[in-house]
Amino acid sequence: MRALMGIVIGLGILIITVIVLIGFGFYKKSVDPDWRLLGEQAPTSTATTPHTQGNAFDDINLGLASGCRVMDVTAEGTFAYLKIGPDSTCETVIVIDVSKGQILGRIAPR
């Protein structure tokens, strides 16, 4: 009977510990969306430019056709999404990794 009571108390403590750790993880993730418990930590600030981080890169040629231009730019973390337009032949989204200065790919609706 004592062994069973010890197992129940041990499992109860384990459950409480896991609930506290999950709560801590939710709190940290709400404060810093890039926070990770395990693995490589993401950069703490996305407002810094690559030049201030020491990862400077040269100009990037987008290779746009004549008449096409950048209509909108959206930044998320280390990625920049460039919406190209205005014609239907130009419509595409270019994904750029700002920290490395390289084009990751193009998303075309056609």
N, C-alpha and C positions, 0 to 999 in steps of 0.2 A: 504494500500500500504506500509506503514511503517513497519507493522508487517511482511509482506512478505520479505521486504528488510532485516529486522533483522534476519529472518530465513536463508536467503541465505548467509548473512555475517557469521552467526554462523556456518553453515555447512561448509563454505569455510575455516574458522579457524580450525574446527575439522579435515577436510581433510588434511590440511597442517601439523597439529600436528601428525596425524597418519603416514604420509609419513616420517616425521623427525624421529619418533620412529622406524619405520621399517628400515630406513637407519642406525640408531644407532645400532639396533639389528644385521644387516648384518655386520657392522664394528666389533662389539664385537665378533661375531661368527667367523669372519675371523682371528682375532688376537688370540682368545682362543677357539678352537673347543668344549671344554667341558663347555663353558659358557651357563648358562640358566637364562632366565629372572625370571621365577617362579620355585619354587621347590628347592630341595636340590642341593647345589653346588657340583660339582665333585672335586676331589683333584686337586690342582693347578699344581703339578708336578708328572709325571709318572716315573721319573728317580730315585726317592727315593725307597729304599727297605722297605719291611714291618718291618724290625727290627728297622729302624730309625723312623718309625711312631708309634712304641709302639705296633704293632699288630704282634708280633713274633709268628711263628708257627713251629711245629716240622716237621720232615721229612715226605714226602708224598710217599707212596708206589703206584706205577703205576700198579703193577700187570701184567707186560709184560711177555709173553711166552718166552721160551728159543729161542734164535736166533733173537728176535725182539729188536730193539734199537731206540732211539730218533734220527731221521734223520734231523729235522729242528725245530727251535723254532721261533715263531713270536709273538711279544708283541703288544697289542693295548689297551691303557688305563690301566685298572686294570686286563685285561685278558691276558693269555698266551696260545698260540695254539701250541701244540707239535705234529709234524707229525711223526708217528711211521712207521717203515719199516724194511727191504727192501723188504721182500717177500710179495706176494699177501695175504697170510694168516695173516700177521702182519699189513697190511695197515689200518690205522685208524688215526683220529685226536682227541687228548684229549684236552679239554678246561678246564683251571684252573683259578680260581679267585685268583690272587696273593695277594690281600689285605686281604682275609680271609684264604688263604692257603687250599682251598678245591677244589676237582675235581667237576666241574659242569656237565660234561658229556663226552660221546665219540661219535664221528661221524665216522661211518664205511660205506664204499662204497658198501658193500654186502647187 
